[in-house]
Amino acid sequence: MADRRSLRLIGIVYGSLTGLVMLVAGIVVSGHVLGHWQLDRQPGSVLQLSINPR
């Protein structure tokens, strides 16, 4: 059986990662809502090249 110190450490690591992901998601959403970032831009024009075989 795992000891409590290891489980506490794993919980702290996973909790910190979860908090970090939530913070980044909140920053991205608020930036999108305020209009600082535009996440749904139309893709740029595509250049199609053709190679003529010899």
PDB file with SEQRES, HELIX, SHEET and CRYST1 records, atoms N, CA, C and O in Angstrom:
SEQRES   1 A   54  MET ALA ASP ARG ARG SER LEU ARG LEU ILE GLY ILE VAL          
SEQRES   2 A   54  TYR GLY SER LEU THR GLY LEU VAL MET LEU VAL ALA GLY          
SEQRES   3 A   54  ILE VAL VAL SER GLY HIS VAL LEU GLY HIS TRP GLN LEU          
SEQRES   4 A   54  ASP ARG GLN PRO GLY SER VAL LEU GLN LEU SER ILE ASN          
SEQRES   5 A   54  PRO ARG                                                      
HELIX    1 AA1 ARG A    4  LEU A   34  1                                  31    
CRYST1    1.000    1.000    1.000  90.00  90.00  90.00 P 1           1          
ATOM      1  N   MET A   1       0.846  -1.181   0.000  1.00  0.00           N  
ATOM      2  CA  MET A   1       0.000   0.000   0.000  1.00  0.00           C  
ATOM      3  C   MET A   1       0.890   1.242   0.000  1.00  0.00           C  
ATOM      4  O   MET A   1       1.926   1.273   0.663  1.00  0.00           O  
ATOM      5  N   ALA A   2       0.479   2.255  -0.743  1.00  0.00           N  
ATOM      6  CA  ALA A   2       1.264   3.483  -0.864  1.00  0.00           C  
ATOM      7  C   ALA A   2       1.165   4.286   0.431  1.00  0.00           C  
ATOM      8  O   ALA A   2       0.143   4.279   1.117  1.00  0.00           O  
ATOM      9  N   ASP A   3       2.249   4.968   0.736  1.00  0.00           N  
ATOM     10  CA  ASP A   3       2.212   5.777   1.946  1.00  0.00           C  
ATOM     11  C   ASP A   3       1.563   7.133   1.663  1.00  0.00           C  
ATOM     12  O   ASP A   3       1.424   7.552   0.514  1.00  0.00           O  
ATOM     13  N   ARG A   4       1.182   7.783   2.721  1.00  0.00           N  
ATOM     14  CA  ARG A   4       0.430   9.031   2.583  1.00  0.00           C  
ATOM     15  C   ARG A   4       1.287  10.160   2.027  1.00  0.00           C  
ATOM     16  O   ARG A   4       0.765  11.045   1.350  1.00  0.00           O  
ATOM     17  N   ARG A   5       2.558  10.152   2.288  1.00  0.00           N  
ATOM     18  CA  ARG A   5       3.436  11.213   1.788  1.00  0.00           C  
ATOM     19  C   ARG A   5       3.498  11.190   0.262  1.00  0.00           C  
ATOM     20  O   ARG A   5       3.444  12.239  -0.379  1.00  0.00           O  
ATOM     21  N   SER A   6       3.610  10.011  -0.313  1.00  0.00           N  
ATOM     22  CA  SER A   6       3.644   9.900  -1.779  1.00  0.00           C  
ATOM     23  C   SER A   6       2.312  10.304  -2.395  1.00  0.00           C  
ATOM     24  O   SER A   6       2.284  11.007  -3.406  1.00  0.00           O  
ATOM     25  N   LEU A   7       1.218   9.869  -1.799  1.00  0.00           N  
ATOM     26  CA  LEU A   7      -0.094  10.244  -2.318  1.00  0.00           C  
ATOM     27  C   LEU A   7      -0.325  11.743  -2.203  1.00  0.00           C  
ATOM     28  O   LEU A   7      -0.935  12.345  -3.087  1.00  0.00           O  
ATOM     29  N   ARG A   8       0.155  12.351  -1.122  1.00  0.00           N  
ATOM     30  CA  ARG A   8       0.024  13.792  -0.965  1.00  0.00           C  
ATOM     31  C   ARG A   8       0.819  14.518  -2.043  1.00  0.00           C  
ATOM     32  O   ARG A   8       0.347  15.505  -2.607  1.00  0.00           O  
ATOM     33  N   LEU A   9       2.027  14.031  -2.329  1.00  0.00           N  
ATOM     34  CA  LEU A   9       2.861  14.645  -3.359  1.00  0.00           C  
ATOM     35  C   LEU A   9       2.206  14.523  -4.735  1.00  0.00           C  
ATOM     36  O   LEU A   9       2.184  15.486  -5.501  1.00  0.00           O  
ATOM     37  N   ILE A  10       1.681  13.357  -5.043  1.00  0.00           N  
ATOM     38  CA  ILE A  10       0.994  13.163  -6.321  1.00  0.00           C  
ATOM     39  C   ILE A  10      -0.235  14.070  -6.408  1.00  0.00           C  
ATOM     40  O   ILE A  10      -0.506  14.640  -7.465  1.00  0.00           O  
ATOM     41  N   GLY A  11      -0.963  14.204  -5.330  1.00  0.00           N  
ATOM     42  CA  GLY A  11      -2.128  15.088  -5.308  1.00  0.00           C  
ATOM     43  C   GLY A  11      -1.753  16.544  -5.517  1.00  0.00           C  
ATOM     44  O   GLY A  11      -2.456  17.273  -6.217  1.00  0.00           O  
ATOM     45  N   ILE A  12      -0.657  16.971  -4.918  1.00  0.00           N  
ATOM     46  CA  ILE A  12      -0.201  18.353  -5.087  1.00  0.00           C  
ATOM     47  C   ILE A  12       0.218  18.597  -6.534  1.00  0.00           C  
ATOM     48  O   ILE A  12      -0.102  19.640  -7.104  1.00  0.00           O  
ATOM     49  N   VAL A  13       0.927  17.648  -7.126  1.00  0.00           N  
ATOM     50  CA  VAL A  13       1.375  17.804  -8.510  1.00  0.00           C  
ATOM     51  C   VAL A  13       0.176  17.859  -9.447  1.00  0.00           C  
ATOM     52  O   VAL A  13       0.094  18.759 -10.284  1.00  0.00           O  
ATOM     53  N   TYR A  14      -0.747  16.925  -9.327  1.00  0.00           N  
ATOM     54  CA  TYR A  14      -1.923  16.910 -10.204  1.00  0.00           C  
ATOM     55  C   TYR A  14      -2.818  18.122  -9.961  1.00  0.00           C  
ATOM     56  O   TYR A  14      -3.374  18.679 -10.908  1.00  0.00           O  
ATOM     57  N   GLY A  15      -2.961  18.528  -8.726  1.00  0.00           N  
ATOM     58  CA  GLY A  15      -3.752  19.714  -8.421  1.00  0.00           C  
ATOM     59  C   GLY A  15      -3.137  20.969  -9.005  1.00  0.00           C  
ATOM     60  O   GLY A  15      -3.850  21.835  -9.512  1.00  0.00           O  
ATOM     61  N   SER A  16      -1.812  21.077  -8.940  1.00  0.00           N  
ATOM     62  CA  SER A  16      -1.129  22.234  -9.520  1.00  0.00           C  
ATOM     63  C   SER A  16      -1.282  22.266 -11.034  1.00  0.00           C  
ATOM     64  O   SER A  16      -1.531  23.321 -11.616  1.00  0.00           O  
ATOM     65  N   LEU A  17      -1.134  21.106 -11.670  1.00  0.00           N  
ATOM     66  CA  LEU A  17      -1.306  21.048 -13.120  1.00  0.00           C  
ATOM     67  C   LEU A  17      -2.736  21.394 -13.532  1.00  0.00           C  
ATOM     68  O   LEU A  17      -2.949  22.089 -14.526  1.00  0.00           O  
ATOM     69  N   THR A  18      -3.699  20.915 -12.779  1.00  0.00           N  
ATOM     70  CA  THR A  18      -5.098  21.227 -13.069  1.00  0.00           C  
ATOM     71  C   THR A  18      -5.360  22.715 -12.928  1.00  0.00           C  
ATOM     72  O   THR A  18      -6.034  23.313 -13.766  1.00  0.00           O  
ATOM     73  N   GLY A  19      -4.833  23.308 -11.879  1.00  0.00           N  
ATOM     74  CA  GLY A  19      -4.992  24.746 -11.683  1.00  0.00           C  
ATOM     75  C   GLY A  19      -4.332  25.551 -12.786  1.00  0.00           C  
ATOM     76  O   GLY A  19      -4.876  26.564 -13.227  1.00  0.00           O  
ATOM     77  N   LEU A  20      -3.169  25.112 -13.234  1.00  0.00           N  
ATOM     78  CA  LEU A  20      -2.468  25.801 -14.307  1.00  0.00           C  
ATOM     79  C   LEU A  20      -3.249  25.729 -15.618  1.00  0.00           C  
ATOM     80  O   LEU A  20      -3.353  26.725 -16.334  1.00  0.00           O  
ATOM     81  N   VAL A  21      -3.790  24.571 -15.930  1.00  0.00           N  
ATOM     82  CA  VAL A  21      -4.590  24.411 -17.146  1.00  0.00           C  
ATOM     83  C   VAL A  21      -5.837  25.287 -17.075  1.00  0.00           C  
ATOM     84  O   VAL A  21      -6.211  25.910 -18.068  1.00  0.00           O  
ATOM     85  N   MET A  22      -6.478  25.341 -15.917  1.00  0.00           N  
ATOM     86  CA  MET A  22      -7.661  26.180 -15.768  1.00  0.00           C  
ATOM     87  C   MET A  22      -7.307  27.657 -15.894  1.00  0.00           C  
ATOM     88  O   MET A  22      -8.078  28.422 -16.474  1.00  0.00           O  
ATOM     89  N   LEU A  23      -6.171  28.070 -15.371  1.00  0.00           N  
ATOM     90  CA  LEU A  23      -5.733  29.460 -15.473  1.00  0.00           C  
ATOM     91  C   LEU A  23      -5.474  29.852 -16.928  1.00  0.00           C  
ATOM     92  O   LEU A  23      -5.911  30.912 -17.377  1.00  0.00           O  
ATOM     93  N   VAL A  24      -4.764  28.993 -17.660  1.00  0.00           N  
ATOM     94  CA  VAL A  24      -4.473  29.278 -19.069  1.00  0.00           C  
ATOM     95  C   VAL A  24      -5.766  29.314 -19.882  1.00  0.00           C  
ATOM     96  O   VAL A  24      -5.929  30.182 -20.740  1.00  0.00           O  
ATOM     97  N   ALA A  25      -6.679  28.389 -19.624  1.00  0.00           N  
ATOM     98  CA  ALA A  25      -7.951  28.378 -20.346  1.00  0.00           C  
ATOM     99  C   ALA A  25      -8.746  29.649 -20.049  1.00  0.00           C  
ATOM    100  O   ALA A  25      -9.361  30.218 -20.950  1.00  0.00           O  
ATOM    101  N   GLY A  26      -8.737  30.090 -18.813  1.00  0.00           N  
ATOM    102  CA  GLY A  26      -9.440  31.324 -18.465  1.00  0.00           C  
ATOM    103  C   GLY A  26      -8.833  32.536 -19.135  1.00  0.00           C  
ATOM    104  O   GLY A  26      -9.562  33.425 -19.574  1.00  0.00           O  
ATOM    105  N   ILE A  27      -7.505  32.593 -19.225  1.00  0.00           N  
ATOM    106  CA  ILE A  27      -6.829  33.708 -19.886  1.00  0.00           C  
ATOM    107  C   ILE A  27      -7.169  33.714 -21.378  1.00  0.00           C  
ATOM    108  O   ILE A  27      -7.436  34.772 -21.947  1.00  0.00           O  
ATOM    109  N   VAL A  28      -7.161  32.552 -22.008  1.00  0.00           N  
ATOM    110  CA  VAL A  28      -7.474  32.467 -23.435  1.00  0.00           C  
ATOM    111  C   VAL A  28      -8.927  32.876 -23.690  1.00  0.00           C  
ATOM    112  O   VAL A  28      -9.201  33.628 -24.626  1.00  0.00           O  
ATOM    113  N   VAL A  29      -9.841  32.398 -22.881  1.00  0.00           N  
ATOM    114  CA  VAL A  29     -11.255  32.730 -23.073  1.00  0.00           C  
ATOM    115  C   VAL A  29     -11.486  34.215 -22.851  1.00  0.00           C  
ATOM    116  O   VAL A  29     -12.192  34.849 -23.636  1.00  0.00           O  
ATOM    117  N   SER A  30     -10.902  34.789 -21.790  1.00  0.00           N  
ATOM    118  CA  SER A  30     -11.116  36.215 -21.539  1.00  0.00           C  
ATOM    119  C   SER A  30     -10.480  37.070 -22.632  1.00  0.00           C  
ATOM    120  O   SER A  30     -11.042  38.097 -23.011  1.00  0.00           O  
ATOM    121  N   GLY A  31      -9.318  36.664 -23.144  1.00  0.00           N  
ATOM    122  CA  GLY A  31      -8.705  37.397 -24.243  1.00  0.00           C  
ATOM    123  C   GLY A  31      -9.549  37.344 -25.495  1.00  0.00           C  
ATOM    124  O   GLY A  31      -9.624  38.323 -26.238  1.00  0.00           O  
ATOM    125  N   HIS A  32     -10.188  36.208 -25.737  1.00  0.00           N  
ATOM    126  CA  HIS A  32     -11.058  36.070 -26.908  1.00  0.00           C  
ATOM    127  C   HIS A  32     -12.317  36.917 -26.742  1.00  0.00           C  
ATOM    128  O   HIS A  32     -12.753  37.572 -27.688  1.00  0.00           O  
ATOM    129  N   VAL A  33     -12.898  36.907 -25.555  1.00  0.00           N  
ATOM    130  CA  VAL A  33     -14.121  37.665 -25.309  1.00  0.00           C  
ATOM    131  C   VAL A  33     -13.859  39.168 -25.412  1.00  0.00           C  
ATOM    132  O   VAL A  33     -14.682  39.904 -25.957  1.00  0.00           O  
ATOM    133  N   LEU A  34     -12.728  39.623 -24.898  1.00  0.00           N  
ATOM    134  CA  LEU A  34     -12.403  41.047 -24.941  1.00  0.00           C  
ATOM    135  C   LEU A  34     -11.938  41.511 -26.314  1.00  0.00           C  
ATOM    136  O   LEU A  34     -11.813  42.712 -26.549  1.00  0.00           O  
ATOM    137  N   GLY A  35     -11.682  40.580 -27.219  1.00  0.00           N  
ATOM    138  CA  GLY A  35     -11.302  40.933 -28.573  1.00  0.00           C  
ATOM    139  C   GLY A  35      -9.817  41.106 -28.786  1.00  0.00           C  
ATOM    140  O   GLY A  35      -9.394  41.563 -29.848  1.00  0.00           O  
ATOM    141  N   HIS A  36      -9.009  40.745 -27.790  1.00  0.00           N  
ATOM    142  CA  HIS A  36      -7.560  40.846 -27.955  1.00  0.00           C  
ATOM    143  C   HIS A  36      -7.040  39.800 -28.930  1.00  0.00           C  
ATOM    144  O   HIS A  36      -6.127  40.062 -29.712  1.00  0.00           O  
ATOM    145  N   TRP A  37      -7.626  38.627 -28.873  1.00  0.00           N  
ATOM    146  CA  TRP A  37      -7.210  37.526 -29.742  1.00  0.00           C  
ATOM    147  C   TRP A  37      -8.401  37.095 -30.583  1.00  0.00           C  
ATOM    148  O   TRP A  37      -9.547  37.129 -30.135  1.00  0.00           O  
ATOM    149  N   GLN A  38      -8.109  36.695 -31.789  1.00  0.00           N  
ATOM    150  CA  GLN A  38      -9.163  36.190 -32.659  1.00  0.00           C  
ATOM    151  C   GLN A  38      -8.821  34.743 -32.984  1.00  0.00           C  
ATOM    152  O   GLN A  38      -7.889  34.471 -33.741  1.00  0.00           O  
ATOM    153  N   LEU A  39      -9.579  33.821 -32.408  1.00  0.00           N  
ATOM    154  CA  LEU A  39      -9.270  32.404 -32.526  1.00  0.00           C  
ATOM    155  C   LEU A  39      -9.884  31.762 -33.758  1.00  0.00           C  
ATOM    156  O   LEU A  39      -9.446  30.688 -34.169  1.00  0.00           O  
ATOM    157  N   ASP A  40     -10.882  32.390 -34.354  1.00  0.00           N  
ATOM    158  CA  ASP A  40     -11.594  31.761 -35.460  1.00  0.00           C  
ATOM    159  C   ASP A  40     -11.371  32.532 -36.761  1.00  0.00           C  
ATOM    160  O   ASP A  40     -12.322  32.838 -37.480  1.00  0.00           O  
ATOM    161  N   ARG A  41     -10.149  32.833 -37.046  1.00  0.00           N  
ATOM    162  CA  ARG A  41      -9.811  33.530 -38.287  1.00  0.00           C  
ATOM    163  C   ARG A  41      -9.997  32.618 -39.485  1.00  0.00           C  
ATOM    164  O   ARG A  41      -9.926  31.393 -39.383  1.00  0.00           O  
ATOM    165  N   GLN A  42     -10.234  33.248 -40.612  1.00  0.00           N  
ATOM    166  CA  GLN A  42     -10.294  32.486 -41.847  1.00  0.00           C  
ATOM    167  C   GLN A  42      -8.867  32.086 -42.221  1.00  0.00           C  
ATOM    168  O   GLN A  42      -7.938  32.876 -42.046  1.00  0.00           O  
ATOM    169  N   PRO A  43      -8.687  30.884 -42.725  1.00  0.00           N  
ATOM    170  CA  PRO A  43      -7.328  30.476 -43.105  1.00  0.00           C  
ATOM    171  C   PRO A  43      -6.806  31.338 -44.249  1.00  0.00           C  
ATOM    172  O   PRO A  43      -7.571  31.831 -45.078  1.00  0.00           O  
ATOM    173  N   GLY A  44      -5.502  31.504 -44.275  1.00  0.00           N  
ATOM    174  CA  GLY A  44      -4.885  32.287 -45.323  1.00  0.00           C  
ATOM    175  C   GLY A  44      -5.024  31.617 -46.673  1.00  0.00           C  
ATOM    176  O   GLY A  44      -5.407  30.451 -46.773  1.00  0.00           O  
ATOM    177  N   SER A  45      -4.707  32.367 -47.698  1.00  0.00           N  
ATOM    178  CA  SER A  45      -4.832  31.806 -49.033  1.00  0.00           C  
ATOM    179  C   SER A  45      -3.828  30.668 -49.209  1.00  0.00           C  
ATOM    180  O   SER A  45      -2.716  30.709 -48.683  1.00  0.00           O  
ATOM    181  N   VAL A  46      -4.241  29.675 -49.943  1.00  0.00           N  
ATOM    182  CA  VAL A  46      -3.404  28.502 -50.173  1.00  0.00           C  
ATOM    183  C   VAL A  46      -2.796  28.620 -51.562  1.00  0.00           C  
ATOM    184  O   VAL A  46      -3.499  28.872 -52.540  1.00  0.00           O  
ATOM    185  N   LEU A  47      -1.508  28.439 -51.637  1.00  0.00           N  
ATOM    186  CA  LEU A  47      -0.806  28.504 -52.910  1.00  0.00           C  
ATOM    187  C   LEU A  47      -0.593  27.079 -53.392  1.00  0.00           C  
ATOM    188  O   LEU A  47       0.016  26.264 -52.699  1.00  0.00           O  
ATOM    189  N   GLN A  48      -1.090  26.789 -54.567  1.00  0.00           N  
ATOM    190  CA  GLN A  48      -0.955  25.446 -55.096  1.00  0.00           C  
ATOM    191  C   GLN A  48       0.112  25.456 -56.184  1.00  0.00           C  
ATOM    192  O   GLN A  48       0.031  26.215 -57.150  1.00  0.00           O  
ATOM    193  N   LEU A  49       1.088  24.619 -56.012  1.00  0.00           N  
ATOM    194  CA  LEU A  49       2.170  24.517 -56.967  1.00  0.00           C  
ATOM    195  C   LEU A  49       2.011  23.227 -57.770  1.00  0.00           C  
ATOM    196  O   LEU A  49       1.695  22.172 -57.220  1.00  0.00           O  
ATOM    197  N   SER A  50       2.230  23.329 -59.047  1.00  0.00           N  
ATOM    198  CA  SER A  50       2.194  22.121 -59.857  1.00  0.00           C  
ATOM    199  C   SER A  50       3.559  21.941 -60.498  1.00  0.00           C  
ATOM    200  O   SER A  50       4.191  22.902 -60.937  1.00  0.00           O  
ATOM    201  N   ILE A  51       3.991  20.723 -60.541  1.00  0.00           N  
ATOM    202  CA  ILE A  51       5.296  20.407 -61.113  1.00  0.00           C  
ATOM    203  C   ILE A  51       5.053  19.681 -62.436  1.00  0.00           C  
ATOM    204  O   ILE A  51       4.352  18.670 -62.490  1.00  0.00           O  
ATOM    205  N   ASN A  52       5.643  20.216 -63.488  1.00  0.00           N  
ATOM    206  CA  ASN A  52       5.497  19.581 -64.808  1.00  0.00           C  
ATOM    207  C   ASN A  52       6.531  18.479 -64.965  1.00  0.00           C  
ATOM    208  O   ASN A  52       7.729  18.746 -64.876  1.00  0.00           O  
ATOM    209  N   PRO A  53       6.094  17.240 -65.196  1.00  0.00           N  
ATOM    210  CA  PRO A  53       7.059  16.165 -65.390  1.00  0.00           C  
ATOM    211  C   PRO A  53       7.770  16.300 -66.731  1.00  0.00           C  
ATOM    212  O   PRO A  53       7.176  16.748 -67.711  1.00  0.00           O  
ATOM    213  N   ARG A  54       9.002  15.923 -66.770  1.00  0.00           N  
ATOM    214  CA  ARG A  54       9.789  16.022 -68.004  1.00  0.00           C  
ATOM    215  C   ARG A  54       9.924  14.694 -68.665  1.00  0.00           C  
ATOM    216  O   ARG A  54      10.556  14.590 -69.717  1.00  0.00           O  
TER     217      ARG A  54                                                      
END                                                                             
